[in-house]
Structure formats: structure tokens, C-alpha cells
């Protein structure tokens, strides 16, 4: 499996003058299509200045990396855009997949129409970014996601092809980051002045130790001194990507993961939201966390996946109660379905709305399941009959898994899992189960 998936755009994204307004065309590419409509959204941006600044910051995120080589940094990356339910969502990761960012253009942030719901990879080229930086507060800007035939001239027949690599890390990250966001709860809410003061306490240069978000008196600060009530943040220097947006926000809210494995920073601009999630450490990407692996253990019937796919595509949200009624699925099975769909990348998570949203990936879903090496290794262990259940009673299971020259022993006791392998010893379950635990769990479900 290659680490890059190459897309070819039929034309480049561009910001074109059209009378007294400017039209922002975002070239799209998708491996799959729900319909033949060439346009997902067409309309006027009601706050083009802030929208442009958010998109530039998103572009800075996808151009950044905190653990890759200069050669890897040279590769271009392009965000993913989802339209539907009155919202336009732009998503992207840093090259290392340790930073996730999303721009949500809310219903008040545009005055337009959605000819089709969908998700696609978009071309974020440098000329378009440069044009965005020139947008002022009073300009009239029309956004088009995809190609709207009536608004393009047919006189120029030149087709510009641009190859854009989509990293496998992004695909895995999309199937993981929502698990962390869904397990996060709001801890702090700051106004603009408080947020500006907070970001003034970000140290210069690259931070090599953990910092903690605390309240000193009534003032929020970042401190290198551990605090029981503070929020732990690894790789604090990554927050500098947000600094250009802080002077424009209405408020900033912070959502730490319930086990401090990530933090999500939500910036509110009235008509837009900007979500920014950091992995636990700068060297850890969301793509390698393994949060989705548990949801891949038990098979979900294809009929359920197909039904939910159709339901969510039509509604653009995941409403568990309504789905249970409409599709005749028991409520206790909804969490299992939601986990499976999230693991497949079909569901994203909105911490502001506290609910999942639907994204129809611009790449084939079969690729998601092939990008989990621990799960593939677990399947191989089962196929080679290397898993032996030694004892099983109630919620407790003891098993032996044959390795290369050594046997590994697994104990599953309720929600507690242990394994004698090096992976478990190193991570203690913080980055998802090891292949031996996965293999034992898979065997128990067969």
C-alpha cells in the first residue's frame, strides 16, 4: 500500500473577478460520486474576510509538520470539503497528522444553494491562497465548490492537470480523530481579551516538555508546572498556527479529551467556527492512535451500513433515535454502528453541536479497512491458528498467542486489558489495543 494517493484535477482553483464581485472556484476531485451534479455549493459568502482568514489558517495547517523530513514537507496537501445540511466544512491535517483543523461555514455565513450534498478533495493552490489574502471586509465574494457550468467560460479549452498526493495518514486520521473529539468535554471558555492574554504566554520556539492550561487568579496562562486541575498539552508550540485568528474571535472554548490524549480548541466568529485538535504529543499523529480499532473487531451487517449510509447522506447528521425508528435497529446497537461508521470515516464529530455529521469520503471506503496494520496482523494470527483461549469465564478471558520464538499472554477482564508484548509494555493501552489483544477479541466474537 503506497503512502500517497494521487488525484488529478481537471482545472485549478482560482479567485476570478466578475463585475463588482469575485468568484472563488474550488476545484474538486472524488473517486466516488453519489450523482453527476458538477457543483456541491454555489453562493455568496456573507463574511468573506473572516472566511478567507480561516481558510488561509487551514492552509497553513496542512502545509505544516512537526516530525517529518524536508523532503516529505515538499509534498503538497489539499483539504477536504463537505457540503450539506446548510453547512460547508473544510477539513485538513498537518503533514504529520498530529494537528487536525476544520472550518465550518454556518448557515448565516453564506447566501447560496446546495445542488448536491457531498464530500470531495479540493485544490488549495498557492495563487488561490494569495488571492484569499487580498480579500477585504467589504468585498463581494461568491464561493463555488466544484464546477458550475453556467458560470464558466467555454472559450478557453485549455485543461490544467495538477497531481495532488493525499497521504494515507490523512485517511487514517479521519477515521480516528472523531473518536477523540467525541470523548472530549468543554473545560474553559474565554472571550477575545482572555484568549489574547493566553496566547501571549505561549513560549517562543519549540517546546520540548508538557505545558498545562491553568487559571492563575482569573487569568488563563500556559505553565510548565504540572497542575492537577490543569489541562495537559504536549507540543504547545503547535498552537501558534492559531495566532493570526485570535484577534478576530468572539470567544474560544477548550475541550480536553477525557483521558488527556488530545485537546480541541474551538474558535467562534459568529458566522463561522474553527476547530483545531492537537494530538497528545507533537510526534504522535492521530493516524497512529488506534482509537478506531475497537470498532473494527465486531462485524456490522452490510445491510445496516448501507441503510445508515443512505440515511446519513439524506440527513447529513447522525440521529441515533431517529435512525432506530426509521430502520428498525435496536437502540443498544446504535453505538456499535456509530463506532463502525466512524472507523470507516463516514462520520465526523462537531464538539460545538455535540453530535456526528456525515461525510461521504472522496476515496473508496475499502481503503479504510486496509490501512490498519494491527487489525491485519490480528487476522493473520487467527488464520494461522496462533490464538488459544486458555480460560474464559464471564467477563474474564485468558489466552495465549504464539509469536516468533515467544508466546504472548493476554488477559481481558471486563474493560481491563493486558498483554506481555513489547507494544503493550510501551504504551499501556493508550494508543489502542495491540495485535494480540485484537486477535483474542476477534476470536471471542467468532
C-alpha angles and dihedrals in degrees: 000000000000119000092228133054112202121219125190120211119209091215137004126258112257145173106227128187113237113178111295093350141054126234119215110205117192112197113225136207129186133169090208133039131199090197141353097257107132093206131058098180137008125176152092123296110231093202104028095163096059092038090054092049091050092049091049090052090049088051090051089053094052091047093051132086135180102193110021133102124254089253091056090045090059092070117097122235129194131204127244120237127203123192127191145090090048094300136103113207124192115194135184147152134220113255090261091049090231093114123054122191133182133183114206114197101200125213091267090051094072142032104208149091137268109221088181140005115235152120126244143162111254132207111245100183125176097250089056092049090049090050091050090055090060095056111115130201096262100047124118108230128179118201123210121184105199125356121311107199098209093056099051128081116240094201094086107066095175112124117205115205119202122182112216121185116220107202120231085227089067092052092050090043092055089054091051114033095070090060088061094043093049089053093052128097131194113265104164138024120191133183122226095272093049091047092051090051091049094052090049086067093059104113120239118255129012116330115224099184135053120274128201130221106223141158113246101193100319094325121100115225140164112242131184088212113097115243128188091220095041128099112244115228123185119199093018091177088074089074089072087083087073097052096094090058101046096082090059102046128110091207144341124223126191123211115189121196112253090246096036092250093131143359128221120206114200118198118195123204102169097250096032141040129206118203120197122181126188124200118231093266135013091246093052119085123199087235092071101042097095095216091137096053096085090058091055095056099081118049118237116210113259089231090062093048091049092048093049092044091056093042095049093044090055095044101030090216135076110238107178098196094047091046091052092053097043097043101032094240119149114249092235089061094053095083090053091051093045091051092049093048090047090050088053090052094244093120128055124186131238111201091190093058094031092226143095123262127203124248122181101212118233089223133061115282092222087071092065093061092047094055098069106089094180091056091047090050090049090053089050091052090053093046090053092049093239096138119088123181105219098180136357125182125153109314094344123093130175119193143170122220119194115228135176103301093334139067120229121211122214128195121189113186111172106299093344116099129184135176133177094224125113093247093059092043090054100043105023091214095304093120098043130277123316121245092260094056089045091052092050092049091048090051091051091054094050 
